[in-house]
Amino acid sequence: MSVHEKKYTNRLIHEKSPYLLQHAHNPVDWFPWGPEAFQKAKREGKPVFVSIGYS
């Protein structure tokens, strides 16, 4: 299935990490680690959920 056939694509599609790319089509508005995520959370008064991977 190509990127164009996916129902949802989030920001992780632009990352290089295989782990992050696995989640690029999750119906979650994931952000890679960086200031944009923290600025949005602060602006909206929301917590930040951090996923550190799994084994």
N, CA, C, O and CB atoms as a CASP TS submission, in Angstrom:
PFRMAT TS
TARGET T0000
AUTHOR 0000-0000-0000
METHOD Language model
MODEL 1
PARENT N/A
ATOM      1  N   MET     1       0.851  -1.179   0.000  1.00  0.00           N
ATOM      2  CA  MET     1       0.000   0.000   0.000  1.00  0.00           C
ATOM      3  C   MET     1       0.894   1.238   0.000  1.00  0.00           C
ATOM      4  O   MET     1       1.813   1.333   0.814  1.00  0.00           O
ATOM      5  CB  MET     1      -0.967   0.000   1.228  1.00  0.00           C
ATOM      6  N   SER     2       0.644   2.165  -0.879  1.00  0.00           N
ATOM      7  CA  SER     2       1.466   3.375  -0.969  1.00  0.00           C
ATOM      8  C   SER     2       0.992   4.432   0.018  1.00  0.00           C
ATOM      9  O   SER     2      -0.085   4.317   0.602  1.00  0.00           O
ATOM     10  CB  SER     2       1.438   3.938  -2.393  1.00  0.00           C
ATOM     11  N   VAL     3       1.812   5.463   0.195  1.00  0.00           N
ATOM     12  CA  VAL     3       1.454   6.574   1.085  1.00  0.00           C
ATOM     13  C   VAL     3       0.131   7.186   0.647  1.00  0.00           C
ATOM     14  O   VAL     3      -0.668   7.602   1.486  1.00  0.00           O
ATOM     15  CB  VAL     3       2.566   7.651   1.100  1.00  0.00           C
ATOM     16  N   HIS     4      -0.104   7.243  -0.651  1.00  0.00           N
ATOM     17  CA  HIS     4      -1.318   7.874  -1.165  1.00  0.00           C
ATOM     18  C   HIS     4      -2.572   7.046  -0.883  1.00  0.00           C
ATOM     19  O   HIS     4      -3.683   7.570  -0.957  1.00  0.00           O
ATOM     20  CB  HIS     4      -1.186   8.105  -2.656  1.00  0.00           C
ATOM     21  N   GLU     5      -2.411   5.767  -0.562  1.00  0.00           N
ATOM     22  CA  GLU     5      -3.549   4.903  -0.277  1.00  0.00           C
ATOM     23  C   GLU     5      -3.893   4.879   1.209  1.00  0.00           C
ATOM     24  O   GLU     5      -4.927   4.328   1.588  1.00  0.00           O
ATOM     25  CB  GLU     5      -3.266   3.497  -0.760  1.00  0.00           C
ATOM     26  N   LYS     6      -3.065   5.453   2.041  1.00  0.00           N
ATOM     27  CA  LYS     6      -3.301   5.451   3.486  1.00  0.00           C
ATOM     28  C   LYS     6      -4.386   6.459   3.832  1.00  0.00           C
ATOM     29  O   LYS     6      -4.495   7.514   3.207  1.00  0.00           O
ATOM     30  CB  LYS     6      -1.999   5.771   4.260  1.00  0.00           C
ATOM     31  N   LYS     7      -5.191   6.119   4.841  1.00  0.00           N
ATOM     32  CA  LYS     7      -6.261   7.024   5.271  1.00  0.00           C
ATOM     33  C   LYS     7      -5.707   8.215   6.037  1.00  0.00           C
ATOM     34  O   LYS     7      -6.271   9.308   5.983  1.00  0.00           O
ATOM     35  CB  LYS     7      -7.272   6.278   6.136  1.00  0.00           C
ATOM     36  N   TYR     8      -4.610   8.010   6.745  1.00  0.00           N
ATOM     37  CA  TYR     8      -4.088   9.061   7.610  1.00  0.00           C
ATOM     38  C   TYR     8      -2.568   9.056   7.548  1.00  0.00           C
ATOM     39  O   TYR     8      -1.948   7.993   7.588  1.00  0.00           O
ATOM     40  CB  TYR     8      -4.577   8.875   9.066  1.00  0.00           C
ATOM     41  N   THR     9      -1.977  10.211   7.453  1.00  0.00           N
ATOM     42  CA  THR     9      -0.523  10.351   7.505  1.00  0.00           C
ATOM     43  C   THR     9      -0.203  11.524   8.417  1.00  0.00           C
ATOM     44  O   THR     9      -0.738  12.619   8.243  1.00  0.00           O
ATOM     45  CB  THR     9       0.092  10.559   6.074  1.00  0.00           C
ATOM     46  N   ASN    10       0.668  11.292   9.389  1.00  0.00           N
ATOM     47  CA  ASN    10       1.031  12.359  10.327  1.00  0.00           C
ATOM     48  C   ASN    10       2.454  12.852  10.059  1.00  0.00           C
ATOM     49  O   ASN    10       3.089  12.425   9.094  1.00  0.00           O
ATOM     50  CB  ASN    10       0.903  11.863  11.786  1.00  0.00           C
ATOM     51  N   ARG    11       2.949  13.738  10.899  1.00  0.00           N
ATOM     52  CA  ARG    11       4.272  14.363  10.734  1.00  0.00           C
ATOM     53  C   ARG    11       5.433  13.381  10.712  1.00  0.00           C
ATOM     54  O   ARG    11       6.499  13.693  10.182  1.00  0.00           O
ATOM     55  CB  ARG    11       4.497  15.344  11.834  1.00  0.00           C
ATOM     56  N   LEU    12       5.239  12.215  11.274  1.00  0.00           N
ATOM     57  CA  LEU    12       6.344  11.265  11.354  1.00  0.00           C
ATOM     58  C   LEU    12       6.771  10.745   9.988  1.00  0.00           C
ATOM     59  O   LEU    12       7.832  10.133   9.865  1.00  0.00           O
ATOM     60  CB  LEU    12       5.960  10.107  12.237  1.00  0.00           C
ATOM     61  N   ILE    13       5.972  10.975   8.975  1.00  0.00           N
ATOM     62  CA  ILE    13       6.313  10.536   7.621  1.00  0.00           C
ATOM     63  C   ILE    13       7.602  11.191   7.129  1.00  0.00           C
ATOM     64  O   ILE    13       8.239  10.678   6.209  1.00  0.00           O
ATOM     65  CB  ILE    13       5.167  10.852   6.659  1.00  0.00           C
ATOM     66  N   HIS    14       7.992  12.308   7.723  1.00  0.00           N
ATOM     67  CA  HIS    14       9.195  13.034   7.307  1.00  0.00           C
ATOM     68  C   HIS    14      10.443  12.631   8.092  1.00  0.00           C
ATOM     69  O   HIS    14      11.524  13.173   7.856  1.00  0.00           O
ATOM     70  CB  HIS    14       8.969  14.518   7.456  1.00  0.00           C
ATOM     71  N   GLU    15      10.304  11.690   9.021  1.00  0.00           N
ATOM     72  CA  GLU    15      11.429  11.275   9.858  1.00  0.00           C
ATOM     73  C   GLU    15      12.248  10.177   9.181  1.00  0.00           C
ATOM     74  O   GLU    15      11.778   9.531   8.245  1.00  0.00           O
ATOM     75  CB  GLU    15      10.925  10.790  11.222  1.00  0.00           C
ATOM     76  N   LYS    16      13.469   9.972   9.658  1.00  0.00           N
ATOM     77  CA  LYS    16      14.353   8.940   9.109  1.00  0.00           C
ATOM     78  C   LYS    16      14.335   7.659   9.938  1.00  0.00           C
ATOM     79  O   LYS    16      14.672   6.588   9.432  1.00  0.00           O
ATOM     80  CB  LYS    16      15.773   9.467   9.019  1.00  0.00           C
ATOM     81  N   SER    17      13.951   7.761  11.189  1.00  0.00           N
ATOM     82  CA  SER    17      13.969   6.617  12.093  1.00  0.00           C
ATOM     83  C   SER    17      12.947   5.558  11.668  1.00  0.00           C
ATOM     84  O   SER    17      11.776   5.884  11.472  1.00  0.00           O
ATOM     85  CB  SER    17      13.692   7.074  13.530  1.00  0.00           C
ATOM     86  N   PRO    18      13.369   4.301  11.524  1.00  0.00           N
ATOM     87  CA  PRO    18      12.411   3.241  11.191  1.00  0.00           C
ATOM     88  C   PRO    18      11.292   3.127  12.231  1.00  0.00           C
ATOM     89  O   PRO    18      10.141   2.865  11.884  1.00  0.00           O
ATOM     90  CB  PRO    18      13.137   1.903  11.066  1.00  0.00           C
ATOM     91  N   TYR    19      11.638   3.326  13.514  1.00  0.00           N
ATOM     92  CA  TYR    19      10.616   3.261  14.567  1.00  0.00           C
ATOM     93  C   TYR    19       9.556   4.334  14.349  1.00  0.00           C
ATOM     94  O   TYR    19       8.362   4.041  14.406  1.00  0.00           O
ATOM     95  CB  TYR    19      11.260   3.423  15.962  1.00  0.00           C
ATOM     96  N   LEU    20       9.974   5.564  14.101  1.00  0.00           N
ATOM     97  CA  LEU    20       9.005   6.641  13.898  1.00  0.00           C
ATOM     98  C   LEU    20       8.203   6.427  12.621  1.00  0.00           C
ATOM     99  O   LEU    20       7.002   6.694  12.592  1.00  0.00           O
ATOM    100  CB  LEU    20       9.715   7.995  13.848  1.00  0.00           C
ATOM    101  N   LEU    21       8.849   5.954  11.579  1.00  0.00           N
ATOM    102  CA  LEU    21       8.146   5.722  10.316  1.00  0.00           C
ATOM    103  C   LEU    21       7.065   4.646  10.443  1.00  0.00           C
ATOM    104  O   LEU    21       6.069   4.681   9.721  1.00  0.00           O
ATOM    105  CB  LEU    21       9.141   5.323   9.236  1.00  0.00           C
ATOM    106  N   GLN    22       7.258   3.695  11.357  1.00  0.00           N
ATOM    107  CA  GLN    22       6.225   2.674  11.595  1.00  0.00           C
ATOM    108  C   GLN    22       4.909   3.300  12.027  1.00  0.00           C
ATOM    109  O   GLN    22       3.841   2.724  11.814  1.00  0.00           O
ATOM    110  CB  GLN    22       6.695   1.678  12.657  1.00  0.00           C
ATOM    111  N   HIS    23       4.984   4.466  12.627  1.00  0.00           N
ATOM    112  CA  HIS    23       3.806   5.110  13.204  1.00  0.00           C
ATOM    113  C   HIS    23       3.319   6.304  12.389  1.00  0.00           C
ATOM    114  O   HIS    23       2.465   7.064  12.846  1.00  0.00           O
ATOM    115  CB  HIS    23       4.108   5.553  14.609  1.00  0.00           C
ATOM    116  N   ALA    24       3.851   6.467  11.202  1.00  0.00           N
ATOM    117  CA  ALA    24       3.501   7.607  10.354  1.00  0.00           C
ATOM    118  C   ALA    24       2.069   7.553   9.828  1.00  0.00           C
ATOM    119  O   ALA    24       1.542   8.560   9.356  1.00  0.00           O
ATOM    120  CB  ALA    24       4.452   7.684   9.194  1.00  0.00           C
ATOM    121  N   HIS    25       1.443   6.386   9.908  1.00  0.00           N
ATOM    122  CA  HIS    25       0.067   6.267   9.414  1.00  0.00           C
ATOM    123  C   HIS    25      -0.915   5.952  10.541  1.00  0.00           C
ATOM    124  O   HIS    25      -2.052   5.553  10.288  1.00  0.00           O
ATOM    125  CB  HIS    25      -0.014   5.184   8.338  1.00  0.00           C
ATOM    126  N   ASN    26      -0.475   6.131  11.775  1.00  0.00           N
ATOM    127  CA  ASN    26      -1.395   5.990  12.909  1.00  0.00           C
ATOM    128  C   ASN    26      -2.347   7.170  12.914  1.00  0.00           C
ATOM    129  O   ASN    26      -1.948   8.282  12.567  1.00  0.00           O
ATOM    130  CB  ASN    26      -0.623   5.896  14.261  1.00  0.00           C
ATOM    131  N   PRO    27      -3.593   6.955  13.299  1.00  0.00           N
ATOM    132  CA  PRO    27      -4.532   8.082  13.373  1.00  0.00           C
ATOM    133  C   PRO    27      -4.324   8.900  14.651  1.00  0.00           C
ATOM    134  O   PRO    27      -5.263   9.166  15.401  1.00  0.00           O
ATOM    135  CB  PRO    27      -5.982   7.573  13.308  1.00  0.00           C
ATOM    136  N   VAL    28      -3.078   9.285  14.872  1.00  0.00           N
ATOM    137  CA  VAL    28      -2.679  10.074  16.038  1.00  0.00           C
ATOM    138  C   VAL    28      -1.854  11.235  15.505  1.00  0.00           C
ATOM    139  O   VAL    28      -1.046  11.052  14.596  1.00  0.00           O
ATOM    140  CB  VAL    28      -1.863   9.210  17.098  1.00  0.00           C
ATOM    141  N   ASP    29      -2.046  12.412  16.051  1.00  0.00           N
ATOM    142  CA  ASP    29      -1.306  13.586  15.597  1.00  0.00           C
ATOM    143  C   ASP    29       0.071  13.621  16.257  1.00  0.00           C
ATOM    144  O   ASP    29       0.392  14.557  16.990  1.00  0.00           O
ATOM    145  CB  ASP    29      -2.092  14.885  15.909  1.00  0.00           C
ATOM    146  N   TRP    30       0.886  12.588  15.991  1.00  0.00           N
ATOM    147  CA  TRP    30       2.214  12.492  16.586  1.00  0.00           C
ATOM    148  C   TRP    30       3.132  13.607  16.094  1.00  0.00           C
ATOM    149  O   TRP    30       3.048  14.050  14.948  1.00  0.00           O
ATOM    150  CB  TRP    30       2.832  11.136  16.274  1.00  0.00           C
ATOM    151  N   PHE    31       4.001  14.044  16.984  1.00  0.00           N
ATOM    152  CA  PHE    31       5.055  15.002  16.653  1.00  0.00           C
ATOM    153  C   PHE    31       6.386  14.327  16.940  1.00  0.00           C
ATOM    154  O   PHE    31       6.483  13.575  17.910  1.00  0.00           O
ATOM    155  CB  PHE    31       4.905  16.346  17.468  1.00  0.00           C
ATOM    156  N   PRO    32       7.408  14.563  16.139  1.00  0.00           N
ATOM    157  CA  PRO    32       8.741  14.112  16.538  1.00  0.00           C
ATOM    158  C   PRO    32       9.214  14.998  17.696  1.00  0.00           C
ATOM    159  O   PRO    32       8.672  16.081  17.917  1.00  0.00           O
ATOM    160  CB  PRO    32       9.752  14.166  15.327  1.00  0.00           C
ATOM    161  N   TRP    33      10.222  14.531  18.428  1.00  0.00           N
ATOM    162  CA  TRP    33      10.753  15.308  19.550  1.00  0.00           C
ATOM    163  C   TRP    33      11.265  16.646  19.038  1.00  0.00           C
ATOM    164  O   TRP    33      12.071  16.697  18.108  1.00  0.00           O
ATOM    165  CB  TRP    33      11.883  14.533  20.283  1.00  0.00           C
ATOM    166  N   GLY    34      10.798  17.725  19.645  1.00  0.00           N
ATOM    167  CA  GLY    34      11.278  19.036  19.239  1.00  0.00           C
ATOM    168  C   GLY    34      10.396  20.141  19.777  1.00  0.00           C
ATOM    169  O   GLY    34       9.359  19.866  20.382  1.00  0.00           O
ATOM    170  N   PRO    35      10.789  21.386  19.568  1.00  0.00           N
ATOM    171  CA  PRO    35      10.087  22.525  20.147  1.00  0.00           C
ATOM    172  C   PRO    35       8.643  22.673  19.673  1.00  0.00           C
ATOM    173  O   PRO    35       7.805  23.165  20.429  1.00  0.00           O
ATOM    174  CB  PRO    35      10.834  23.772  19.835  1.00  0.00           C
ATOM    175  N   GLU    36       8.333  22.265  18.457  1.00  0.00           N
ATOM    176  CA  GLU    36       6.967  22.425  17.948  1.00  0.00           C
ATOM    177  C   GLU    36       5.952  21.695  18.833  1.00  0.00           C
ATOM    178  O   GLU    36       4.880  22.227  19.121  1.00  0.00           O
ATOM    179  CB  GLU    36       6.873  21.905  16.504  1.00  0.00           C
ATOM    180  N   ALA    37       6.289  20.489  19.258  1.00  0.00           N
ATOM    181  CA  ALA    37       5.385  19.708  20.108  1.00  0.00           C
ATOM    182  C   ALA    37       5.155  20.404  21.452  1.00  0.00           C
ATOM    183  O   ALA    37       4.024  20.488  21.930  1.00  0.00           O
ATOM    184  CB  ALA    37       5.952  18.292  20.335  1.00  0.00           C
ATOM    185  N   PHE    38       6.232  20.898  22.052  1.00  0.00           N
ATOM    186  CA  PHE    38       6.116  21.532  23.364  1.00  0.00           C
ATOM    187  C   PHE    38       5.420  22.888  23.284  1.00  0.00           C
ATOM    188  O   PHE    38       4.686  23.266  24.198  1.00  0.00           O
ATOM    189  CB  PHE    38       7.492  21.697  23.987  1.00  0.00           C
ATOM    190  N   GLN    39       5.644  23.606  22.217  1.00  0.00           N
ATOM    191  CA  GLN    39       4.953  24.886  22.034  1.00  0.00           C
ATOM    192  C   GLN    39       3.450  24.673  21.888  1.00  0.00           C
ATOM    193  O   GLN    39       2.657  25.416  22.466  1.00  0.00           O
ATOM    194  CB  GLN    39       5.505  25.628  20.801  1.00  0.00           C
ATOM    195  N   LYS    40       3.057  23.660  21.117  1.00  0.00           N
ATOM    196  CA  LYS    40       1.633  23.382  20.931  1.00  0.00           C
ATOM    197  C   LYS    40       0.995  22.941  22.246  1.00  0.00           C
ATOM    198  O   LYS    40      -0.101  23.388  22.584  1.00  0.00           O
ATOM    199  CB  LYS    40       1.430  22.302  19.852  1.00  0.00           C
ATOM    200  N   ALA    41       1.669  22.072  22.985  1.00  0.00           N
ATOM    201  CA  ALA    41       1.143  21.607  24.270  1.00  0.00           C
ATOM    202  C   ALA    41       0.961  22.775  25.237  1.00  0.00           C
ATOM    203  O   ALA    41      -0.058  22.867  25.921  1.00  0.00           O
ATOM    204  CB  ALA    41       2.078  20.550  24.884  1.00  0.00           C
ATOM    205  N   LYS    42       1.929  23.648  25.291  1.00  0.00           N
ATOM    206  CA  LYS    42       1.841  24.809  26.183  1.00  0.00           C
ATOM    207  C   LYS    42       0.705  25.730  25.760  1.00  0.00           C
ATOM    208  O   LYS    42      -0.077  26.184  26.595  1.00  0.00           O
ATOM    209  CB  LYS    42       3.171  25.582  26.198  1.00  0.00           C
ATOM    210  N   ARG    43       0.618  26.002  24.477  1.00  0.00           N
ATOM    211  CA  ARG    43      -0.423  26.884  23.938  1.00  0.00           C
ATOM    212  C   ARG    43      -1.823  26.331  24.227  1.00  0.00           C
ATOM    213  O   ARG    43      -2.741  27.093  24.530  1.00  0.00           O
ATOM    214  CB  ARG    43      -0.232  27.069  22.420  1.00  0.00           C
ATOM    215  N   GLU    44      -1.983  25.007  24.134  1.00  0.00           N
ATOM    216  CA  GLU    44      -3.291  24.383  24.328  1.00  0.00           C
ATOM    217  C   GLU    44      -3.521  23.901  25.755  1.00  0.00           C
ATOM    218  O   GLU    44      -4.590  23.378  26.070  1.00  0.00           O
ATOM    219  CB  GLU    44      -3.445  23.227  23.382  1.00  0.00           C
ATOM    220  N   GLY    45      -2.519  24.075  26.622  1.00  0.00           N
ATOM    221  CA  GLY    45      -2.654  23.652  28.013  1.00  0.00           C
ATOM    222  C   GLY    45      -2.820  22.146  28.151  1.00  0.00           C
ATOM    223  O   GLY    45      -3.589  21.673  28.988  1.00  0.00           O
ATOM    224  N   LYS    46      -2.098  21.398  27.331  1.00  0.00           N
ATOM    225  CA  LYS    46      -2.211  19.937  27.327  1.00  0.00           C
ATOM    226  C   LYS    46      -0.884  19.305  27.729  1.00  0.00           C
ATOM    227  O   LYS    46       0.176  19.901  27.540  1.00  0.00           O
ATOM    228  CB  LYS    46      -2.649  19.426  25.938  1.00  0.00           C
ATOM    229  N   PRO    47      -0.946  18.087  28.288  1.00  0.00           N
ATOM    230  CA  PRO    47       0.297  17.387  28.621  1.00  0.00           C
ATOM    231  C   PRO    47       0.961  16.842  27.361  1.00  0.00           C
ATOM    232  O   PRO    47       0.352  16.796  26.292  1.00  0.00           O
ATOM    233  CB  PRO    47       0.024  16.243  29.617  1.00  0.00           C
ATOM    234  N   VAL    48       2.205  16.435  27.504  1.00  0.00           N
ATOM    235  CA  VAL    48       2.950  15.821  26.408  1.00  0.00           C
ATOM    236  C   VAL    48       3.070  14.331  26.715  1.00  0.00           C
ATOM    237  O   VAL    48       3.515  13.951  27.797  1.00  0.00           O
ATOM    238  CB  VAL    48       4.369  16.488  26.224  1.00  0.00           C
ATOM    239  N   PHE    49       2.678  13.500  25.773  1.00  0.00           N
ATOM    240  CA  PHE    49       2.810  12.051  25.896  1.00  0.00           C
ATOM    241  C   PHE    49       4.072  11.655  25.147  1.00  0.00           C
ATOM    242  O   PHE    49       4.207  11.941  23.958  1.00  0.00           O
ATOM    243  CB  PHE    49       1.542  11.294  25.334  1.00  0.00           C
ATOM    244  N   VAL    50       4.994  11.000  25.838  1.00  0.00           N
ATOM    245  CA  VAL    50       6.262  10.625  25.220  1.00  0.00           C
ATOM    246  C   VAL    50       6.319   9.112  25.051  1.00  0.00           C
ATOM    247  O   VAL    50       6.143   8.363  26.012  1.00  0.00           O
ATOM    248  CB  VAL    50       7.460  11.125  26.066  1.00  0.00           C
ATOM    249  N   SER    51       6.563   8.678  23.837  1.00  0.00           N
ATOM    250  CA  SER    51       6.765   7.259  23.550  1.00  0.00           C
ATOM    251  C   SER    51       8.254   7.048  23.345  1.00  0.00           C
ATOM    252  O   SER    51       8.862   7.685  22.486  1.00  0.00           O
ATOM    253  CB  SER    51       5.940   6.792  22.291  1.00  0.00           C
ATOM    254  N   ILE    52       8.846   6.153  24.133  1.00  0.00           N
ATOM    255  CA  ILE    52      10.286   5.913  24.020  1.00  0.00           C
ATOM    256  C   ILE    52      10.589   4.620  23.268  1.00  0.00           C
ATOM    257  O   ILE    52      11.728   4.154  23.268  1.00  0.00           O
ATOM    258  CB  ILE    52      10.921   5.865  25.405  1.00  0.00           C
ATOM    259  N   GLY    53       9.594   4.050  22.639  1.00  0.00           N
ATOM    260  CA  GLY    53       9.800   2.839  21.863  1.00  0.00           C
ATOM    261  C   GLY    53       9.447   1.595  22.653  1.00  0.00           C
ATOM    262  O   GLY    53       8.930   1.662  23.768  1.00  0.00           O
ATOM    263  N   TYR    54       9.737   0.477  22.054  1.00  0.00           N
ATOM    264  CA  TYR    54       9.456  -0.808  22.678  1.00  0.00           C
ATOM    265  C   TYR    54      10.411  -1.836  22.106  1.00  0.00           C
ATOM    266  O   TYR    54      11.068  -1.600  21.093  1.00  0.00           O
ATOM    267  CB  TYR    54       7.977  -1.237  22.458  1.00  0.00           C
ATOM    268  N   SER    55      10.479  -2.974  22.769  1.00  0.00           N
ATOM    269  CA  SER    55      11.370  -4.030  22.266  1.00  0.00           C
ATOM    270  C   SER    55      10.614  -5.322  22.094  1.00  0.00           C
ATOM    271  O   SER    55      11.193  -6.326  21.680  1.00  0.00           O
ATOM    272  CB  SER    55      12.558  -4.243  23.209  1.00  0.00           C
TER
END
